[in-house]
Amino acid sequence: MPIDARLIEDHNEQQFNAHRRRFDFIATDIVDADAVVQKLAAFNIAIPSWALGTGGTRFGRFSGGGEPRNLEEKIEDVGLLHALNRSSGAISLHIPWDIPQNYADIKALASHYQLKFDAVNSNTFQDQLGQALSYKFGSLHHVDASVRKQAIEHNIEVIRHGVELGSKALTVWLADGSSFPGQLNFRKAFQRTLESLQAIYKELPPDWKLLIEYKAFEPSFYSTTIGDWGQSFTLANKLGPQAYTLVDLGHHLANANIEQIVALLLMEGKLGGFHFNDSKYADDDLTAGSIKPYQLFLIFNELVEGMDARGLEHATGLGWMIDASHNLKDPLEDLLQSVEAIMIAYAQALTVDRPALVQAQEQNDVVRSQEILQQAFRTDVRPLVAQSRLIAGAALDPIGLYRSLQIRKGLIDRRGDRTVATGL
């Protein structure tokens, strides 16, 4: 369901005068506002193929209708998002939920929507139909070498799919863990995981990355074999220069200082990328920035400072992706909100008076340091983000246009009101 560019132009024309007033007002207080806007225009966040349908909880799933029924329709939906915001120019596939049947056709379809393929994701946290051995008691850490071999072969298969699509990274998240004391030998489980990852790492193309995701708990509730950033970091160091830690914002214990984790991983050259979401209690997978927008800004503050210190390009130096589950909202509206929140936090971080902050820190001026950060956070940078969309040919108000065009209704008319997307 492509969006006619003329509809976006008409929308922007109606919004332009009000937008221009807001942008001119804020731009006078921003040092080199045009440079900030250009950086925002270059910044893109990948959309996960599994987030395009209604997510669920252990207690229920409430489909909103018009969900994508196959990979082709998922690419079409990401194309819709990218047309509206020009900040969603990549899709991340989860295998085996979204195995391409014809690589050339899928690549051509993605190219039609100006999309690239981000990291591919393996799945050894579920048993698939016809699977020979079960992952009930783990995969890469399993006590049975045959189960580990099956999981290793799956990850290698995922790499092969990614190579065909032009992806450059494999993300591994493991549910491996234990729920009761005594169930697992922690040391042996970690060693088996390392050995399994080493077998996968050997199959990486030379220009690929292996992104190792961690999670404190769930579905295991006593221990998770890769439970925190230190364990992921240890594995990445042992594996080699192509292995990195991936940070999912919801995969931490409550009130973890994620911004400090980010700073240290960047310092060590082992931060590979992000999965953005938000949470109140645990891995809630809520809309990015909906619960803790100040934390999101503080994370981006460390990202901008750390990436600049290492000479990394903001847009391409790390992997940027949303990982959320939408049980109440229209998934496409939720994703538009998440991208907007991420762009706002990035824009705020770009406006921090960095020389003044460094001076305040060196002088142990606690009050001044806090004031500098909060000045940037409290600045309404939404006109800067909107301007970046305008120059890229996107909509000034993506959700407003999405609703005025009744896109969800159009998807329901075409696909039906009882479709269920593959994935969670």
Stockholm file with secondary structure:
# STOCKHOLM 1.0

chainA/1-424         MPIDARLIEDHNEQQFNAHRRRFDFIATDIVDADAVVQKLAAFNIAIPSWALGTGGTRFGRFSGGGEPRNLEEKIEDVGLLHALNRSSGAISLHIPWDIPQNYADIKALASHYQLKFDAVNSNTFQDQLGQALSYKFGSLHHVDASVRKQAIEHNIEVIRHGVELGSKALTVWLADGSSFPGQLNFRKAFQRTLESLQAIYKELPPDWKLLIEYKAFEPSFYSTTIGDWGQSFTLANKLGPQAYTLVDLGHHLANANIEQIVALLLMEGKLGGFHFNDSKYADDDLTAGSIKPYQLFLIFNELVEGMDARGLEHATGLGWMIDASHNLKDPLEDLLQSVEAIMIAYAQALTVDRPALVQAQEQNDVVRSQEILQQAFRTDVRPLVAQSRLIAGAALDPIGLYRSLQIRKGLIDRRGDRTVATGL
#=GR chainA/1-424 SS CCCCHHHHHHHHHHHHHHHHHHHHHHHTTSTTHHHHHHHHHHCCCBEEGGGSSCCCBTTBCCCCSCCCCSHHHHHHHHHHHHHHHSCCCEEECBTTTTCCSCHHHHHHHHHHTTCEECCEECCCSSCCTTCSSCCTTCSTTCSSHHHHHHHHHHHHHHHHHHHHHTCCEEEECCCCEESSTTSCCHHHHHHHHHHHHHHHHTTSCTTCEEEEECCSSSSCSSEETTCSHHHHHHHHHHHCTTEEEEEETTSSCTTCCHHHHHHHHHHTTCEEEEEECBCSSSSCCBCTTSSCHHHHHHHHHHHHHHHHHHTCCTTTSSEEEECCCCSSSCHHHHHHHHHHHHHHHHHHHHTSCHHHHHHHHHTTCHHHHHHHHHHHHHSCCHHHHHHHHHHHTCCSSHHHHHHHTTHHHHHHHHHCSSCCCSCC
#=GC SS_cons         CCCCHHHHHHHHHHHHHHHHHHHHHHHTTSTTHHHHHHHHHHCCCBEEGGGSSCCCBTTBCCCCSCCCCSHHHHHHHHHHHHHHHSCCCEEECBTTTTCCSCHHHHHHHHHHTTCEECCEECCCSSCCTTCSSCCTTCSTTCSSHHHHHHHHHHHHHHHHHHHHHTCCEEEECCCCEESSTTSCCHHHHHHHHHHHHHHHHTTSCTTCEEEEECCSSSSCSSEETTCSHHHHHHHHHHHCTTEEEEEETTSSCTTCCHHHHHHHHHHTTCEEEEEECBCSSSSCCBCTTSSCHHHHHHHHHHHHHHHHHHTCCTTTSSEEEECCCCSSSCHHHHHHHHHHHHHHHHHHHHTSCHHHHHHHHHTTCHHHHHHHHHHHHHSCCHHHHHHHHHHHTCCSSHHHHHHHTTHHHHHHHHHCSSCCCSCC
//
